[in-house]
Amino acid sequence: MASSNINPVQSARYGILSEVVLLIASSSDLESLLDDLVGKIKWVLEFDRCRLALADDNGAAYELRTLMDLTDSTSDPDERFVHITEGMCGAVIQSNQLRLISDLSAQQMQPMPSHDTPVQALSDGSLLALPLSAYGKVLGALTFESRKVNAYSREDIKIATSIAAHLALAIDRALQVTRLQTANQELTQS
């Protein structure tokens, strides 16, 4: 009898990933989806902070909000608007490319603005930032930050990329529903 090469940990991760995808597909309200989603993601991906950046309609800025923060940081406001040229999220939105910084202490690029500093008060750790793209348009970015250096493996990046792709579709759907509701209200008021 041939032995199976299925890793039980990986199987469990993909099982939870399937739950994440089903949650995204079945949610009708974006805010409740985000609340439920981040808890599920925590089971498949190690992070200390998860942030969501949503680009505005004209692409000049993005709204940055923290979905989960386990870093004891209390200085960040919950939501803020940031110019699209600032921060890691802005760079990811503009380039539509994921960014991985495996060791923040060895990072040689320019310092990030204080509103987008990964894992505040830590000199090392990792940052994974993924674009949220749907139907050829970049809607925002999703970041995962860890206090651990080299926290994200290739497998982690695959899982995070899948989550970001499905979340982007849910965000696009929510934006379309909002636009339709606004158009219907304008029609009824005319």
Phi, psi and omega per residue, in radians:
M1 nan 2.260 -3.114
A2 -1.330 2.412 3.104
S3 -1.440 2.605 -3.104
S4 -1.522 2.470 3.106
N5 -1.677 0.305 -3.116
I6 -1.381 2.130 3.102
N7 -1.418 2.134 -3.100
P8 -1.080 -0.575 3.117
V9 -1.177 -0.794 3.111
Q10 -1.104 -0.707 3.109
S11 -1.048 -0.757 3.118
A12 -1.121 -0.719 3.117
R13 -1.062 -0.782 -3.135
Y14 -1.228 -0.518 3.037
G15 -1.121 -0.767 3.111
I16 -1.208 -0.645 3.067
L17 -1.037 -0.692 3.075
S18 -1.079 -0.696 3.078
E19 -1.089 -0.692 3.108
V20 -1.074 -0.807 -3.132
V21 -1.102 -0.748 3.104
L22 -1.109 -0.705 3.095
L23 -1.059 -0.789 3.128
I24 -1.090 -0.780 -3.095
A25 -1.181 -0.532 -3.040
S26 -1.681 -0.160 -3.101
S27 -1.391 2.377 3.099
S28 -1.799 -0.305 -3.110
D29 -2.016 2.123 -3.070
L30 -1.106 -0.727 -3.090
E31 -1.120 -0.782 3.117
S32 -1.193 -0.593 3.076
L33 -1.044 -0.827 -3.106
L34 -1.080 -0.708 3.118
D35 -1.076 -0.804 -3.120
D36 -1.276 -0.635 -3.025
L37 -1.119 -0.807 -3.031
V38 -1.106 -0.601 3.082
G39 -1.148 -0.677 3.105
K40 -1.212 -0.723 -3.132
I41 -1.064 -0.623 -3.119
K42 -1.015 -0.448 3.118
W43 -1.311 -0.380 -3.072
V44 -1.979 -0.173 -3.067
L45 -2.499 2.295 3.138
E46 -1.436 2.191 3.035
F47 -2.747 2.729 3.063
D48 -1.827 -0.375 3.091
R49 -2.564 2.435 3.071
C50 -2.237 2.249 -3.130
R51 -2.197 2.633 3.096
L52 -2.142 2.282 3.058
A53 -2.056 2.170 3.105
L54 -2.005 2.138 -3.127
A55 -1.229 2.543 3.070
D56 -1.352 3.001 -3.038
D57 -1.075 -0.585 -3.099
N58 -1.657 0.013 3.058
G59 1.309 0.290 -3.113
A60 -1.604 -0.362 -3.068
A61 -2.640 3.001 3.032
Y62 -2.447 2.635 3.068
E63 -1.612 2.154 -3.123
L64 -1.877 2.175 3.090
R65 -2.385 2.590 3.136
T66 -1.598 2.176 3.116
L67 -1.572 -0.601 3.068
M68 -2.658 2.416 3.121
D69 -2.476 2.006 3.131
L70 -1.936 0.387 -3.007
T71 -1.734 0.061 -3.076
D72 1.180 0.265 3.123
S73 -1.491 2.226 -3.139
T74 -2.112 0.076 -3.060
S75 -1.469 -0.341 -3.095
D76 -1.368 2.315 2.953
P77 -1.207 2.685 -3.094
D78 -1.057 -0.844 -3.091
E79 -2.321 2.473 3.088
R80 -2.721 2.685 3.107
F81 -1.730 2.362 -3.056
V82 -2.240 2.444 3.091
H83 -1.091 2.475 -3.029
I84 -1.057 -0.377 -3.140
T85 -1.502 -0.005 -3.075
E86 -1.871 2.551 2.979
G87 1.330 2.937 3.136
M88 -1.107 -0.717 -3.140
C89 -1.087 -0.717 3.094
G90 -1.065 -0.733 3.123
A91 -1.115 -0.698 -3.138
V92 -1.207 -0.728 3.130
I93 -1.106 -0.789 -3.110
Q94 -1.167 -0.660 -3.073
S95 -1.589 -0.332 -3.045
N96 0.977 0.629 -3.138
Q97 -2.226 2.451 3.081
L98 -1.256 2.664 3.100
R99 -2.205 2.355 3.078
L100 -2.230 2.153 3.005
I101 -2.041 1.889 -3.048
S102 -1.381 -0.467 -3.130
D103 -2.461 1.741 -3.093
L104 -1.124 -0.499 3.141
S105 -1.217 -0.438 3.141
A106 -1.673 0.015 -3.085
Q107 -1.084 2.223 -3.093
Q108 -1.756 -0.121 -3.098
M109 -1.311 3.028 -3.136
Q110 -1.019 2.590 3.102
P111 -1.080 2.505 3.110
M112 -1.390 2.639 3.104
P113 -1.018 2.705 -3.056
S114 -1.050 -0.526 -3.129
H115 -1.302 -0.145 -3.102
D116 -2.267 0.418 -3.135
T117 -1.298 2.143 3.132
P118 -1.167 2.400 3.055
V119 0.663 1.310 -3.068
Q120 -0.933 2.585 3.095
A121 1.235 0.147 3.069
L122 -1.970 2.465 -3.134
S123 -1.636 -0.178 3.117
D124 -2.455 3.037 -3.101
G125 2.429 -2.942 -3.094
S126 -2.309 2.688 3.103
L127 -2.393 2.267 3.048
L128 -2.142 2.080 -3.124
A129 -2.128 2.206 -3.063
L130 -2.138 2.445 3.067
P131 -1.286 2.599 3.028
L132 -1.855 1.736 -3.049
S133 -2.070 2.367 3.073
A134 -2.500 2.264 3.072
Y135 0.940 0.740 3.065
G136 1.404 0.094 -3.134
K137 -2.131 2.349 3.086
V138 -1.504 2.051 -3.085
L139 -1.616 -0.364 -3.099
G140 2.942 -2.696 -3.129
A141 -2.581 2.683 3.089
L142 -2.183 2.244 -3.135
T143 -2.097 2.530 3.021
F144 -2.157 2.243 -3.112
E145 -2.147 2.389 -3.135
S146 -2.271 2.566 3.060
R147 -1.309 -0.251 -3.086
K148 -1.523 2.317 3.038
V149 -1.233 2.482 -3.135
N150 0.979 0.765 -3.065
A151 -1.295 -0.393 -2.993
Y152 -1.996 2.035 3.105
S153 -1.500 3.051 3.062
R154 -1.026 -0.703 3.129
E155 -1.115 -0.717 3.086
D156 -1.063 -0.728 -3.133
I157 -1.133 -0.690 3.083
K158 -1.068 -0.781 -3.133
I159 -1.140 -0.814 3.140
A160 -1.087 -0.670 3.117
T161 -1.124 -0.723 3.097
S162 -1.107 -0.767 3.110
I163 -1.069 -0.792 -3.127
A164 -1.088 -0.710 -3.141
A165 -1.105 -0.788 3.139
H166 -1.210 -0.690 3.112
L167 -1.110 -0.683 3.112
A168 -1.038 -0.717 3.104
L169 -1.120 -0.694 3.109
A170 -1.164 -0.684 3.113
I171 -1.152 -0.760 3.100
D172 -1.036 -0.775 3.111
R173 -1.047 -0.776 3.139
A174 -1.111 -0.702 3.111
L175 -1.134 -0.698 3.115
Q176 -1.123 -0.720 3.115
V177 -1.106 -0.766 3.127
T178 -1.088 -0.767 3.115
R179 -1.098 -0.705 3.128
L180 -1.146 -0.744 3.106
Q181 -1.107 -0.713 3.111
T182 -1.118 -0.764 3.116
A183 -1.106 -0.697 3.114
N184 -1.151 -0.680 3.103
Q185 -1.119 -0.738 3.130
E186 -1.119 -0.640 3.106
L187 -1.168 -0.707 -3.135
T188 -1.266 -0.439 3.121
Q189 -1.471 -0.234 -3.119
S190 -1.356 nan nan
